[in-house]
Amino acid sequence: MASSRRHPQPRTPWHQTRTGIFHQTKAYSVSDPQTFHFLDLSESAPMKTVSTLLCFPNSNAVETGAGQEKSKTMGARKALTRSIAILVLAQAAATVAVMGQSGGAIPTTLEGPFEPVTRRFDPSLRLGSDDLPMDHPRLKKNVTSSFPEQISLALSTDPSSMWVSWITGDAQIGKNVTPLDPSSVASEVWYGTESGKYTSQQDGRSAVYSQLYPFKGLLNYTSGIIHHVRLKGLKAGITYYFKCGDSSLPAMSDEYSFKTMPSSSPNAYPSRIAVIGDLGLTSNSSTTVDHVIKNDPALVLMVGDLTYANQYLTTGGQGASCFSCSFPNAPIRETYQPRWDGWGRFMEPLTSRVPMMVIEGNHEIEPQVDGITFQSYRTRFAVPSEESRSNSSFYYSFNAGGVHFIMLGAYVDYNITGAQYSWLMDDLHRVDRSLTPWVVAAWHPPWYNSYNSHYQEFECMRQQMEALLYQYKVDIVFNGHVHAYERMNRVYNYTLDPCGPVYITIGDGGNIEKVDVDFADDPGKCPKPEDNKPEFGGLCPLNFSSGPAKGKFCWSKQPEWSAYRESSFGHGILEVVNSTYALWTWHRNQDAYKEDKPGDQIFIVRQPGLCSPTTKESSDPPQGAQALEPASPSSTRILSYKMMWLMSLLVVSFGVVTR
C-alpha cells in the first residue's frame, strides 16, 4: 500500500484573471537608465511559464550623447548587469509560478497519495434553496414567437465545425396539444470572421417533441421548434460572428460570437474548462452560473442532471426536493416540461457564446407513454455523436486542443458485450496521444464515492468498464450525481495506483434536492446494499477484499482513495497548461461573495513514461503497482527543473547582449 502524505489546505490560486492562471504585467527598475519588463505570457504550465518568461530592455529607455560612446569594457559590465538581472527576475518568476498568492505551494498529484481530508458542511449555510419561479426574469421568454431564443453552442469532434442550436415558436401544455410544423420556420446561420459581415451561410435541421401522459389529471406538452445547424469549414482558434433564424420571415437573432477551439496539439489547449454537475434552476444554481461566467471559460462540461423538470407534477406549481415524498400517488414520474424552456433561457447568456457539452443523468430519463425516455435530452441538444462514430447522443467524444474528451452513458447498456463498450474500445484505440496527450472522461454517476448518497450505486458499471479506461490510461474522470464535492487520489480497483485516473465528483451545481452531507463511513450512515438501487442496470454490491475495510461494505473512516471531500455547492475549472500539467480548481459558491479563494486546488500531473497506454487488458491491478511509484518531486524540485531551463536561456541571453 502506498504511503499517504498530509493533504495541504486549499490555496489561493496564482492569479485569477480573465486571461488565465499566471498573468502579471509588472515593470521592474533594474539599473538606470535601463528598465526591464516581464514578457507577459498567460495560460502557461509551471515548467513552461518560467522557461518562456524573459526580460527585455525597455525600448523607450535610450542612451544619448556621451552614453553612446561608452567603451567595450563598460558595455561588457552592463551586459553582465543585465544578465544577472535576468537570472534574478526569472528566479523570482519561477518561485511565483509554483506558489499561490498566499505563499503556499499548490500541491501536485506527484506528491500524493494524500491523507484523506474532510471539510464538514458549514451550518451557517442553507442546505438548499427553492427553484426560481417561471416568471423570474431569467426564465421568462423575451422574444416574439418566430424569433430565436435559448441559443446555445456545442463542439463537433474538431475545431472545423461548431453546432448552433435555438428554439422558435411557442411550446404548449394542456390536455390537448398540437405539435408545430418544424418545416414552417427555416434553420439558417449566417457567419463570418468580422462583426456585421457574414460571408457564409449554413442550413440545418429542425424538430419538435412531445411529452405525453395518458393518465387522468396529467397534462401533455409539445415543444417549440428546435433548430440545429452544424457550421463547417471553420478555422481553429478564430472568433466568428453569427446570427441565426429565418431570414425569409424575417426573424433573425441579434449578433453573437464564439471562438473555435485550438487544433489538436500537445502545445495548444482551451484556456479554461468549466465543469458543472446537477445544476437545476434554484437560487444556488444562479450563483453557480454567475460564478462560472465570472471565471470566463472557453468550454463547459455539463455532467448530467440539468433542469430537474421531473421534480414537478405536469401541472407545474411548486417543485419538490423529494418527488416520491411529496407526490406519493403520482402514476408516473411526471415532469413539468416548461422548466426545460426556462433552463434554456437561464443558460443562454453563457451557452450562446461558450460551447457546452452535455451528457445525460437520471433526471433526464423522463419516462412517458409507450416507454419513451430521454425525449427532451435527445431532441434539445446537438452533440457530435455521428462525427465521433457512436451514432448515439448517450455517448460520444470530441477533441479540444490537446485534450480528447469521452462522454459516456450510464443509463444505456454499458456491458462488455454492448455497443457502447465496443465504441469506447475503438475510440480509445484511435486516440493519438502525440496530438491529444490528455484523455478526460465524464459520465453522470460516480464509481468512487464515499458519501452515503448513491454509495456503490453504479458498481456494476465500474466492474464492466474500469479496466478498459485503466488500460488506455485515462487521466481524469468527472462525475456528478452526488450533490457535493469529492476528489480522489489516483486509484484503480479500489487500490491506490499512481497510474489510475484522478476521479472528481462535482455534482454540486445547486439543484433543488439540496446538498449531501452524510458520509458512508459516519457512524450509522453506511447504507444497505439494496438502498441505492440505480435507475438503470443491476446491483453489484462489493465487500472490500483487502485493507482497513476488508470484509466490509463500508469503511469505518474516510477511505484512503478519497483525498478531499466537502459538502458545498460550486463548480470546477480545469486549466490544461501543457502535455503533463493541468491545474484543477474547485470554486465554492459562498466564496464568490468573498475573496474567491478556491475550495480545492491541485496540479494534476501526467506521467507518460511511467503510465503509458498498454494493449494488455487486465481485470486486476498489476502486482507491485505501488512499488512502481516514483519519488514524488516537491515544489522545490519542480523549481529546480525550471531553473535548469532558465540557466540555458541565460547563456543565450548573455551572448545576445554582448554582441
Secondary structure, 3 states (H helix, E strand, C coil): CCCCECCCCCCCCCCCECCECCCCCCEEEEECCEEEEECCCCCCCHHHHHHCCCEEECCCCCCCHHHHHCCHHHHHHHHHHHHHHHHHHHHHHHHHHHECCCCCECCEHHHCCECCEEECCCCCCCCCCCECCCCCCCCCCCCCCCCCEEEEEEECCCCCCEEEEEEECCCEEECCCCCCCHHHCCCEEEEECECCECCEEEECEEECCEECCCCCCCCEEECCEEEEEEECCCCCCCEEEEEEEECCCCEECCCEEEECCCCCCCCCCCCCEEEECCCCCEHHHHHHHHHHHHCCCCEEEECCCCCCHHHCECCECCCCCCHHHHCCCCCCCCCCCHHHHHHHHHHHHHHCCCCEEECCCHHHCCCCHHHCCCHHHHHHCCCCCCCCCCCCCCCEEEEECCEEEEECCCCCCCCCCCHHHHHHHHHHHHCCCCCCCEEEEECCCCCCCCECCCCCCCHHHHHHHHHHHHHCCCCEEEECCCCCEEEECCEECCEECCCCCEEEEECCCCCCCCCCCCECCCCCCCCCCCCCCCCCCCCCCCCCCCCCCCCCCCCCCCCCCEEEEECCCEEEEEEECCCCEEEEEEEEHHHHHCCCCCCEEEEEECCCCCCCCCCCCCCCCCCCCHHHCCCCCCHHHHHHHHHHHHHHHHHHHHHHHHC
